[in-house]
Amino acid sequence: MSNMRLTQRIPDKDHLRREVEANINARNAKAALVNWHFTSQDARRKLARLYPRSST
């Protein structure tokens, strides 16, 4: 069921729900890790609006 292509028509809401759940379960089973590490300087650059400049 999780091999359905986007070019195929999904006949009804229940079938769509089952397809989505199957894809979520397959993705979660892979347990892929994400490396969220970044430097303070990178954070200040990317999130400038959250890091106001100090006048010191």
OpenMM code with the backbone's topology and positions (N, CA, C; nanometers):
from openmm import Vec3, app, unit

residues = "MET SER ASN MET ARG LEU THR GLN ARG ILE PRO ASP LYS ASP HIS LEU ARG ARG GLU VAL GLU ALA ASN ILE ASN ALA ARG ASN ALA LYS ALA ALA LEU VAL ASN TRP HIS PHE THR SER GLN ASP ALA ARG ARG LYS LEU ALA ARG LEU TYR PRO ARG SER SER THR".split()
positions = [
    Vec3(0.0815, -0.1199, 0.0000),
    Vec3(0.0000, 0.0000, 0.0000),
    Vec3(0.0857, 0.1261, 0.0000),
    Vec3(0.2018, 0.1247, 0.0646),
    Vec3(0.2838, 0.2454, 0.0724),
    Vec3(0.3628, 0.2717, -0.0553),
    Vec3(0.3482, 0.1840, -0.1582),
    Vec3(0.4173, 0.2047, -0.2839),
    Vec3(0.3355, 0.2853, -0.3837),
    Vec3(0.2254, 0.3409, -0.3416),
    Vec3(0.1388, 0.4150, -0.4322),
    Vec3(0.2119, 0.5384, -0.4863),
    Vec3(0.1974, 0.5606, -0.6128),
    Vec3(0.2583, 0.6754, -0.6791),
    Vec3(0.1610, 0.7931, -0.6774),
    Vec3(0.2156, 0.9128, -0.6868),
    Vec3(0.1305, 1.0317, -0.6882),
    Vec3(0.0485, 1.0431, -0.8159),
    Vec3(0.0841, 0.9667, -0.9185),
    Vec3(0.0097, 0.9725, -1.0446),
    Vec3(-0.1185, 0.8906, -1.0386),
    Vec3(-0.1352, 0.8094, -0.9343),
    Vec3(-0.2561, 0.7292, -0.9214),
    Vec3(-0.3630, 0.8047, -0.8437),
    Vec3(-0.4854, 0.7830, -0.8819),
    Vec3(-0.5969, 0.8458, -0.8118),
    Vec3(-0.6263, 0.7681, -0.6836),
    Vec3(-0.6480, 0.8411, -0.5753),
    Vec3(-0.6854, 0.7801, -0.4481),
    Vec3(-0.8375, 0.7864, -0.4406),
    Vec3(-0.9009, 0.6700, -0.4320),
    Vec3(-1.0465, 0.6642, -0.4491),
    Vec3(-1.1299, 0.7302, -0.3394),
    Vec3(-1.0818, 0.7285, -0.2144),
    Vec3(-1.1646, 0.7858, -0.1081),
    Vec3(-1.0787, 0.8289, 0.0106),
    Vec3(-1.1437, 0.8957, 0.1021),
    Vec3(-1.0751, 0.9529, 0.2176),
    Vec3(-1.0102, 0.8447, 0.3059),
    Vec3(-1.0787, 0.7329, 0.3249),
    Vec3(-1.0239, 0.6257, 0.4081),
    Vec3(-0.8983, 0.5659, 0.3453),
    Vec3(-0.8990, 0.5504, 0.2136),
    Vec3(-0.7816, 0.4982, 0.1442),
    Vec3(-0.6655, 0.5967, 0.1578),
    Vec3(-0.6931, 0.7242, 0.1434),
    Vec3(-0.5904, 0.8277, 0.1600),
    Vec3(-0.5321, 0.8219, 0.3003),
    Vec3(-0.6180, 0.8105, 0.4003),
    Vec3(-0.5728, 0.8038, 0.5388),
    Vec3(-0.4793, 0.6838, 0.5601),
    Vec3(-0.5161, 0.5685, 0.5034),
    Vec3(-0.4320, 0.4486, 0.5167),
    Vec3(-0.2978, 0.4681, 0.4464),
    Vec3(-0.2987, 0.5315, 0.3300),
    Vec3(-0.1737, 0.5577, 0.2572),
    Vec3(-0.0820, 0.6502, 0.3373),
    Vec3(-0.1387, 0.7555, 0.3922),
    Vec3(-0.0594, 0.8502, 0.4706),
    Vec3(-0.0015, 0.7811, 0.5935),
    Vec3(-0.0838, 0.7040, 0.6635),
    Vec3(-0.0357, 0.6329, 0.7822),
    Vec3(0.0751, 0.5342, 0.7466),
    Vec3(0.0616, 0.4646, 0.6340),
    Vec3(0.1645, 0.3700, 0.5911),
    Vec3(0.2951, 0.4419, 0.5612),
    Vec3(0.2866, 0.5583, 0.4962),
    Vec3(0.4075, 0.6351, 0.4662),
    Vec3(0.4718, 0.6890, 0.5932),
    Vec3(0.3915, 0.7348, 0.6872),
    Vec3(0.4446, 0.7841, 0.8140),
    Vec3(0.5138, 0.6715, 0.8891),
    Vec3(0.4496, 0.5542, 0.8944),
    Vec3(0.5095, 0.4405, 0.9643),
    Vec3(0.6403, 0.3969, 0.8992),
    Vec3(0.6453, 0.3963, 0.7662),
    Vec3(0.7681, 0.3584, 0.6957),
    Vec3(0.8792, 0.4589, 0.7241),
    Vec3(0.8457, 0.5868, 0.7227),
    Vec3(0.9456, 0.6899, 0.7502),
    Vec3(0.9963, 0.6786, 0.8935),
    Vec3(0.9065, 0.6586, 0.9884),
    Vec3(0.9458, 0.6473, 1.1282),
    Vec3(1.0282, 0.5217, 1.1541),
    Vec3(1.0010, 0.4144, 1.0802),
    Vec3(1.0755, 0.2895, 1.0982),
    Vec3(1.2215, 0.3059, 1.0595),
    Vec3(1.2494, 0.3983, 0.9699),
    Vec3(1.3881, 0.4231, 0.9292),
    Vec3(1.4679, 0.4891, 1.0409),
    Vec3(1.4013, 0.5588, 1.1312),
    Vec3(1.4632, 0.6257, 1.2458),
    Vec3(1.5847, 0.7089, 1.2047),
    Vec3(1.5675, 0.7891, 1.1030),
    Vec3(1.6760, 0.8750, 1.0553),
    Vec3(1.7073, 0.9816, 1.1594),
    Vec3(1.8352, 1.0057, 1.1794),
    Vec3(1.8789, 1.1069, 1.2755),
    Vec3(1.9028, 1.2392, 1.2040),
    Vec3(1.8818, 1.3457, 1.2748),
    Vec3(1.9035, 1.4787, 1.2213),
    Vec3(2.0078, 1.5476, 1.3075),
    Vec3(2.1061, 1.6079, 1.2441),
    Vec3(2.2100, 1.6806, 1.3159),
    Vec3(2.1702, 1.8276, 1.3202),
    Vec3(2.1253, 1.8740, 1.4355),
    Vec3(2.0753, 2.0095, 1.4509),
    Vec3(2.1810, 2.1051, 1.5026),
    Vec3(2.3058, 2.0665, 1.5028),
    Vec3(2.4114, 2.1505, 1.5587),
    Vec3(2.4484, 2.2628, 1.4626),
    Vec3(2.4603, 2.3812, 1.5161),
    Vec3(2.5122, 2.4936, 1.4411),
    Vec3(2.5735, 2.5912, 1.5399),
    Vec3(2.6583, 2.6783, 1.4892),
    Vec3(2.7314, 2.7692, 1.5777),
    Vec3(2.6430, 2.8847, 1.6214),
    Vec3(2.6857, 2.9517, 1.7265),
    Vec3(2.6135, 3.0706, 1.7733),
    Vec3(2.6125, 3.1781, 1.6657),
    Vec3(2.7232, 3.1905, 1.5951),
    Vec3(2.7319, 3.2900, 1.4888),
    Vec3(2.6310, 3.2580, 1.3773),
    Vec3(2.6195, 3.1306, 1.3402),
    Vec3(2.5205, 3.0913, 1.2401),
    Vec3(2.3788, 3.1224, 1.2887),
    Vec3(2.3536, 3.0950, 1.4162),
    Vec3(2.2213, 3.1217, 1.4725),
    Vec3(2.1911, 3.2708, 1.4689),
    Vec3(2.2867, 3.3521, 1.5049),
    Vec3(2.2650, 3.4976, 1.5031),
    Vec3(2.2394, 3.5476, 1.3615),
    Vec3(2.3080, 3.4896, 1.2642),
    Vec3(2.2905, 3.5312, 1.1256),
    Vec3(2.1526, 3.4881, 1.0743),
    Vec3(2.1169, 3.3638, 1.0983),
    Vec3(1.9903, 3.3117, 1.0461),
    Vec3(1.8690, 3.3621, 1.1234),
    Vec3(1.8882, 3.3890, 1.2519),
    Vec3(1.7767, 3.4304, 1.3375),
    Vec3(1.7973, 3.5727, 1.3882),
    Vec3(1.8453, 3.6590, 1.3019),
    Vec3(1.8815, 3.7959, 1.3397),
    Vec3(1.7682, 3.8689, 1.4094),
    Vec3(1.6468, 3.8457, 1.3669),
    Vec3(1.5338, 3.9173, 1.4281),
    Vec3(1.5120, 3.8740, 1.5738),
    Vec3(1.5623, 3.7576, 1.6124),
    Vec3(1.5470, 3.7084, 1.7489),
    Vec3(1.6666, 3.7444, 1.8381),
    Vec3(1.7745, 3.7924, 1.7748),
    Vec3(1.8952, 3.8301, 1.8475),
    Vec3(1.9216, 3.9787, 1.8272),
    Vec3(1.8555, 4.0637, 1.9060),
    Vec3(1.8763, 4.2078, 1.8853),
    Vec3(2.0207, 4.2470, 1.9164),
    Vec3(2.0688, 4.3441, 1.8435),
    Vec3(2.2050, 4.3952, 1.8628),
    Vec3(2.2125, 4.4743, 1.9922),
    Vec3(2.3185, 4.4503, 2.0685),
    Vec3(2.3384, 4.5316, 2.1883),
    Vec3(2.4285, 4.6484, 2.1529),
    Vec3(2.4115, 4.7573, 2.2232),
    Vec3(2.4885, 4.8797, 2.1919),
    Vec3(2.6080, 4.8938, 2.2857),
    Vec3(2.6728, 4.7853, 2.3209),
    Vec3(2.7898, 4.7928, 2.4101),
    Vec3(2.9179, 4.7918, 2.3348),
] * unit.nanometer
topology = app.Topology()
chain = topology.addChain("A")
for resn in residues:
    res = topology.addResidue(resn, chain)
    for name in ("N", "CA", "C"):
        topology.addAtom(name, app.Element.getBySymbol(name[0]), res)
